[in-house]
Each structure stands twice: as C-alpha cells, then as structure tokens.
Amino acid sequence: MATKHTLVALVENKPGVLNRMASLFRRRGFNIESIAVGHSELPHLSRMTIVVDGTTAMVEQVRKQLDKVIDVVKVSDITGDNIVARELALIKVKANSATRSEIIQIVDIFRANIVDVASGSVTIEVTGDEDKINSLLSLLRGFGIREIVRTGRVAMVRGGSSPSRMEKKSSNTHAKRQKDK
C-alpha cells in the first residue's frame, strides 16, 4: 500500500545534486510531494527532506539507489521514526476594514503571525504540521486567498539519535568516494 514517506539526505553542497536526485525519482515514476533543501550543521553539506508517495519496498529501492549517487553522503527513511516535522506557509488573504479583525482572530488562534498589511490584503506566516496549515487555509478560504507559498516538510528524528548524521562509517565511505573521484 502506498503511503507518504519522509526521506532525509545529507548531500554535498554542489551544483547539480538536486537535479540528479530528482531525475532518479522521475525515472522510477515517483512524484515528489515536497522537497526542502538547506545548509546542515556541516559547512560543505546540505540536508534534504523529501516527501514521496509509495510502498515501503519501492521507497527502499529508491533510497538504496540515491545512496549510490556520488554526491549523496547518506539517505535515511525516517517515516516510522519518532520525528519532529514542520512546514512554513505564507498566505496572502483578501482583507478590508470589515474582515481584518476576524482574520486577526483566526491568525491568533493558530499562533500564526501577520507579516504584511496592505489596504486590500494581509499576509500571514504560519508554521506547524501539515494538518495545522491545511486547517488554517480552509478557514481563510472564505475571505479569498490571493496567494500561497509553502515550503514542504522539514523533519528530523526526536531526541539524541539522528539517522542522517554522518557517523564514523559514513565519513570513511565519504572519504573513499572523494578519493575515487
């Protein structure tokens, strides 16, 4: 049965890495639901959080293939782990003097922030899990949404363990890959 899987990859911060990884998903017939990339705690590496729909066996096959991409240091499927996952959304909503106070009340209930106010709109910043953002969006649709920007999921394992962190074994594998280039 196909379910949403969250993959976390530690990759070298080089041009073309994202394209190679996305191409691998495309060749396997996967639609990437979301992908978020940013710097990691290590200066030369970036961390990717990728959400895809698929069976566990299919996603594991892709994970193994991603692990073979030269610029990929490590890939982990953290779907079954105890994780912290968040998403960021910016939502521009139609607003006038009659609706602005009601929108502000809804924003407060969701612990979101108004980051821009114009004569005909307000822009809201909200962070949280996917359900929280979807709930806020459904309430704001009645006012008229002008624009939405969402980051997609970013996630990490709770507590002290981190499957995407480079361990001694991964560092040796990474060093060997660099030497083989």
Contacts in CASP RR format, 6 or more apart in sequence:
PFRMAT RR
TARGET T0000
AUTHOR 0000-0000-0000
METHOD contacts of the structure
MODEL  1
MATKHTLVALVENKPGVLNRMASLFRRRGFNIESIAVGHSELPHLSRMTI
VVDGTTAMVEQVRKQLDKVIDVVKVSDITGDNIVARELALIKVKANSATR
SEIIQIVDIFRANIVDVASGSVTIEVTGDEDKINSLLSLLRGFGIREIVR
TGRVAMVRGGSSPSRMEKKSSNTHAKRQKDK
1 55 0 8 1.000
2 53 0 8 1.000
2 54 0 8 1.000
2 55 0 8 1.000
3 53 0 8 1.000
3 54 0 8 1.000
3 55 0 8 1.000
3 56 0 8 1.000
3 79 0 8 1.000
4 33 0 8 1.000
4 51 0 8 1.000
4 52 0 8 1.000
4 53 0 8 1.000
4 54 0 8 1.000
4 79 0 8 1.000
5 51 0 8 1.000
5 52 0 8 1.000
5 53 0 8 1.000
5 54 0 8 1.000
5 56 0 8 1.000
5 59 0 8 1.000
5 77 0 8 1.000
5 79 0 8 1.000
6 49 0 8 1.000
6 50 0 8 1.000
6 51 0 8 1.000
6 77 0 8 1.000
6 78 0 8 1.000
6 79 0 8 1.000
6 83 0 8 1.000
6 85 0 8 1.000
6 153 0 8 1.000
6 155 0 8 1.000
7 48 0 8 1.000
7 49 0 8 1.000
7 50 0 8 1.000
7 51 0 8 1.000
7 52 0 8 1.000
7 59 0 8 1.000
7 63 0 8 1.000
7 66 0 8 1.000
7 75 0 8 1.000
7 76 0 8 1.000
7 77 0 8 1.000
7 78 0 8 1.000
8 47 0 8 1.000
8 48 0 8 1.000
8 49 0 8 1.000
8 50 0 8 1.000
8 75 0 8 1.000
8 76 0 8 1.000
8 78 0 8 1.000
8 155 0 8 1.000
8 156 0 8 1.000
8 163 0 8 1.000
8 164 0 8 1.000
9 21 0 8 1.000
9 47 0 8 1.000
9 48 0 8 1.000
9 50 0 8 1.000
9 66 0 8 1.000
9 72 0 8 1.000
9 73 0 8 1.000
9 74 0 8 1.000
9 75 0 8 1.000
9 76 0 8 1.000
9 164 0 8 1.000
10 40 0 8 1.000
10 42 0 8 1.000
10 45 0 8 1.000
10 46 0 8 1.000
10 47 0 8 1.000
10 48 0 8 1.000
10 72 0 8 1.000
10 73 0 8 1.000
10 74 0 8 1.000
10 75 0 8 1.000
10 164 0 8 1.000
10 165 0 8 1.000
10 166 0 8 1.000
11 17 0 8 1.000
11 21 0 8 1.000
11 45 0 8 1.000
11 46 0 8 1.000
11 47 0 8 1.000
11 48 0 8 1.000
11 71 0 8 1.000
11 72 0 8 1.000
11 73 0 8 1.000
12 44 0 8 1.000
12 45 0 8 1.000
12 46 0 8 1.000
12 71 0 8 1.000
12 72 0 8 1.000
12 73 0 8 1.000
13 39 0 8 1.000
13 44 0 8 1.000
13 45 0 8 1.000
13 46 0 8 1.000
14 71 0 8 1.000
16 71 0 8 1.000
17 46 0 8 1.000
17 69 0 8 1.000
17 71 0 8 1.000
17 72 0 8 1.000
18 35 0 8 1.000
18 37 0 8 1.000
18 48 0 8 1.000
20 69 0 8 1.000
20 71 0 8 1.000
21 48 0 8 1.000
21 50 0 8 1.000
21 66 0 8 1.000
21 69 0 8 1.000
21 72 0 8 1.000
22 32 0 8 1.000
22 35 0 8 1.000
24 62 0 8 1.000
24 65 0 8 1.000
24 66 0 8 1.000
24 69 0 8 1.000
25 31 0 8 1.000
25 32 0 8 1.000
25 50 0 8 1.000
25 52 0 8 1.000
25 62 0 8 1.000
28 58 0 8 1.000
28 61 0 8 1.000
28 62 0 8 1.000
28 65 0 8 1.000
30 52 0 8 1.000
30 53 0 8 1.000
30 54 0 8 1.000
30 58 0 8 1.000
30 62 0 8 1.000
31 52 0 8 1.000
31 53 0 8 1.000
32 50 0 8 1.000
32 51 0 8 1.000
32 52 0 8 1.000
33 51 0 8 1.000
33 52 0 8 1.000
33 53 0 8 1.000
34 49 0 8 1.000
34 50 0 8 1.000
34 51 0 8 1.000
34 87 0 8 1.000
34 150 0 8 1.000
34 151 0 8 1.000
34 152 0 8 1.000
34 153 0 8 1.000
35 48 0 8 1.000
35 49 0 8 1.000
35 50 0 8 1.000
35 51 0 8 1.000
35 152 0 8 1.000
36 48 0 8 1.000
36 49 0 8 1.000
36 151 0 8 1.000
36 152 0 8 1.000
36 153 0 8 1.000
36 154 0 8 1.000
37 46 0 8 1.000
37 47 0 8 1.000
37 48 0 8 1.000
37 49 0 8 1.000
38 46 0 8 1.000
38 47 0 8 1.000
38 48 0 8 1.000
39 46 0 8 1.000
39 47 0 8 1.000
40 46 0 8 1.000
40 47 0 8 1.000
42 166 0 8 1.000
45 73 0 8 1.000
45 166 0 8 1.000
47 164 0 8 1.000
49 152 0 8 1.000
49 153 0 8 1.000
49 154 0 8 1.000
49 155 0 8 1.000
51 152 0 8 1.000
51 153 0 8 1.000
52 59 0 8 1.000
52 62 0 8 1.000
56 79 0 8 1.000
59 77 0 8 1.000
59 79 0 8 1.000
60 77 0 8 1.000
63 75 0 8 1.000
63 76 0 8 1.000
63 77 0 8 1.000
66 72 0 8 1.000
66 75 0 8 1.000
67 74 0 8 1.000
67 75 0 8 1.000
70 177 0 8 1.000
70 181 0 8 1.000
73 166 0 8 1.000
73 170 0 8 1.000
73 173 0 8 1.000
73 174 0 8 1.000
74 163 0 8 1.000
74 164 0 8 1.000
74 166 0 8 1.000
74 170 0 8 1.000
75 164 0 8 1.000
76 163 0 8 1.000
76 164 0 8 1.000
78 155 0 8 1.000
78 156 0 8 1.000
78 157 0 8 1.000
78 163 0 8 1.000
78 164 0 8 1.000
81 157 0 8 1.000
81 158 0 8 1.000
81 163 0 8 1.000
82 157 0 8 1.000
82 158 0 8 1.000
82 159 0 8 1.000
83 155 0 8 1.000
83 156 0 8 1.000
83 157 0 8 1.000
83 158 0 8 1.000
84 155 0 8 1.000
84 156 0 8 1.000
84 157 0 8 1.000
84 158 0 8 1.000
85 129 0 8 1.000
85 130 0 8 1.000
85 153 0 8 1.000
85 154 0 8 1.000
85 155 0 8 1.000
86 127 0 8 1.000
86 128 0 8 1.000
86 129 0 8 1.000
86 153 0 8 1.000
86 154 0 8 1.000
86 155 0 8 1.000
87 127 0 8 1.000
87 128 0 8 1.000
87 129 0 8 1.000
87 130 0 8 1.000
87 133 0 8 1.000
87 150 0 8 1.000
87 151 0 8 1.000
87 152 0 8 1.000
87 153 0 8 1.000
87 154 0 8 1.000
88 125 0 8 1.000
88 126 0 8 1.000
88 127 0 8 1.000
88 128 0 8 1.000
88 150 0 8 1.000
88 151 0 8 1.000
88 152 0 8 1.000
89 124 0 8 1.000
89 125 0 8 1.000
89 126 0 8 1.000
89 127 0 8 1.000
89 133 0 8 1.000
89 136 0 8 1.000
89 137 0 8 1.000
89 148 0 8 1.000
89 149 0 8 1.000
89 150 0 8 1.000
89 151 0 8 1.000
90 115 0 8 1.000
90 123 0 8 1.000
90 124 0 8 1.000
90 125 0 8 1.000
90 147 0 8 1.000
90 148 0 8 1.000
90 149 0 8 1.000
91 123 0 8 1.000
91 124 0 8 1.000
91 126 0 8 1.000
91 136 0 8 1.000
91 137 0 8 1.000
91 140 0 8 1.000
91 145 0 8 1.000
91 147 0 8 1.000
91 148 0 8 1.000
92 116 0 8 1.000
92 121 0 8 1.000
92 122 0 8 1.000
92 123 0 8 1.000
92 124 0 8 1.000
92 145 0 8 1.000
92 146 0 8 1.000
92 147 0 8 1.000
92 148 0 8 1.000
93 103 0 8 1.000
93 121 0 8 1.000
93 122 0 8 1.000
93 123 0 8 1.000
93 124 0 8 1.000
93 140 0 8 1.000
93 143 0 8 1.000
93 144 0 8 1.000
93 145 0 8 1.000
93 146 0 8 1.000
94 120 0 8 1.000
94 121 0 8 1.000
94 143 0 8 1.000
94 144 0 8 1.000
94 145 0 8 1.000
94 146 0 8 1.000
95 103 0 8 1.000
95 117 0 8 1.000
95 120 0 8 1.000
95 121 0 8 1.000
95 122 0 8 1.000
95 143 0 8 1.000
96 120 0 8 1.000
99 143 0 8 1.000
100 122 0 8 1.000
102 143 0 8 1.000
103 122 0 8 1.000
103 124 0 8 1.000
103 140 0 8 1.000
103 143 0 8 1.000
104 114 0 8 1.000
104 122 0 8 1.000
106 136 0 8 1.000
106 139 0 8 1.000
106 140 0 8 1.000
107 113 0 8 1.000
107 114 0 8 1.000
107 124 0 8 1.000
107 126 0 8 1.000
110 126 0 8 1.000
110 132 0 8 1.000
110 135 0 8 1.000
110 136 0 8 1.000
112 124 0 8 1.000
112 125 0 8 1.000
112 126 0 8 1.000
112 127 0 8 1.000
112 136 0 8 1.000
113 124 0 8 1.000
113 125 0 8 1.000
113 126 0 8 1.000
114 122 0 8 1.000
114 123 0 8 1.000
114 124 0 8 1.000
114 125 0 8 1.000
115 123 0 8 1.000
115 124 0 8 1.000
115 125 0 8 1.000
116 122 0 8 1.000
116 123 0 8 1.000
117 123 0 8 1.000
121 146 0 8 1.000
124 136 0 8 1.000
124 140 0 8 1.000
126 132 0 8 1.000
126 133 0 8 1.000
126 136 0 8 1.000
130 153 0 8 1.000
133 150 0 8 1.000
137 145 0 8 1.000
137 148 0 8 1.000
156 162 0 8 1.000
156 164 0 8 1.000
157 163 0 8 1.000
157 164 0 8 1.000
166 174 0 8 1.000
END
